[in-house]
Amino acid sequence: MKQQRNTLQKRIVSEVFCSMNNHPSAGMVYEAVQAKFPGISRATVYRLLAEAAEEGKIQRLKLTDANDRYDITTKKHYHVVCRCCGAVADVEATVDDSALTEQAVGYEGFLVEDCHVEFVGVCEDCRNQKQN
């Protein structure tokens, strides 16, 4: 019986997450799930998102100065983060991560394992609020 419940909870969390298009945090997903299905715990939502990311079904974004966010798009791409409100958006850019990584190899004795490119700026909504 527990397996069926987990399957139902997994489906609910997945459906709610997939309906969100704002690179939500686990907390944002939990709030949306709670609005529709108040019986699902915070721990369950967080665990199911972490499992989906670990399985490669979704992407976990570890952004500077922000809670981890999740992305339905798993192909390699980049993100821009609003420094005012924390909004996250996709950036389709050509960045040669391997060239950046090669330049850093051996720098200060580090063994470089990965490269993370993140753009930071101010979103349109925040710019409009400052103008008003």
Solvent accessible surface area in square Angstrom, and as a share of the most:
residue,aa,sasa,rsa
1,M,198,0.89
2,K,152,0.64
3,Q,132,0.59
4,Q,131,0.58
5,R,145,0.53
6,N,40,0.20
7,T,76,0.44
8,L,83,0.41
9,Q,14,0.06
10,K,90,0.38
11,R,120,0.44
12,I,10,0.05
13,V,3,0.02
14,S,53,0.34
15,E,95,0.42
16,V,8,0.05
17,F,7,0.03
18,C,74,0.45
19,S,82,0.53
20,M,41,0.18
21,N,147,0.75
22,N,59,0.30
23,H,18,0.08
24,P,3,0.02
25,S,13,0.08
26,A,12,0.09
27,G,18,0.17
28,M,64,0.29
29,V,0,0.00
30,Y,34,0.13
31,E,119,0.53
32,A,30,0.23
33,V,0,0.00
34,Q,47,0.21
35,A,87,0.68
36,K,132,0.56
37,F,81,0.34
38,P,102,0.64
39,G,65,0.62
40,I,10,0.05
41,S,58,0.37
42,R,123,0.45
43,A,75,0.58
44,T,18,0.10
45,V,0,0.00
46,Y,87,0.33
47,R,99,0.36
48,L,9,0.05
49,L,4,0.02
50,A,34,0.27
51,E,59,0.27
52,A,21,0.16
53,A,21,0.16
54,E,157,0.71
55,E,101,0.45
56,G,46,0.44
57,K,125,0.53
58,I,12,0.06
59,Q,50,0.22
60,R,103,0.37
61,L,10,0.05
62,K,132,0.56
63,L,12,0.06
64,T,85,0.50
65,D,147,0.76
66,A,37,0.29
67,N,117,0.60
68,D,40,0.21
69,R,24,0.09
70,Y,5,0.02
71,D,6,0.03
72,I,91,0.46
73,T,41,0.24
74,T,70,0.41
75,K,119,0.50
76,K,130,0.55
77,H,12,0.06
78,Y,14,0.05
79,H,10,0.04
80,V,49,0.28
81,V,9,0.05
82,C,7,0.04
83,R,158,0.58
84,C,59,0.35
85,C,78,0.47
86,G,20,0.20
87,A,43,0.33
88,V,13,0.08
89,A,49,0.38
90,D,64,0.33
91,V,34,0.20
92,E,130,0.58
93,A,43,0.33
94,T,144,0.84
95,V,40,0.23
96,D,86,0.45
97,D,26,0.13
98,S,69,0.44
99,A,36,0.28
100,L,79,0.39
101,T,31,0.18
102,E,125,0.56
103,Q,142,0.63
104,A,38,0.29
105,V,93,0.53
106,G,49,0.47
107,Y,150,0.57
108,E,133,0.60
109,G,73,0.70
110,F,142,0.59
111,L,149,0.74
112,V,39,0.23
113,E,153,0.69
114,D,118,0.61
115,C,27,0.16
116,H,115,0.51
117,V,33,0.19
118,E,34,0.15
119,F,78,0.33
120,V,91,0.53
121,G,24,0.23
122,V,36,0.20
123,C,34,0.21
124,E,111,0.50
125,D,99,0.51
126,C,13,0.08
127,R,117,0.43
128,N,66,0.34
129,Q,132,0.58
130,K,131,0.56
131,Q,145,0.65
132,N,159,0.81
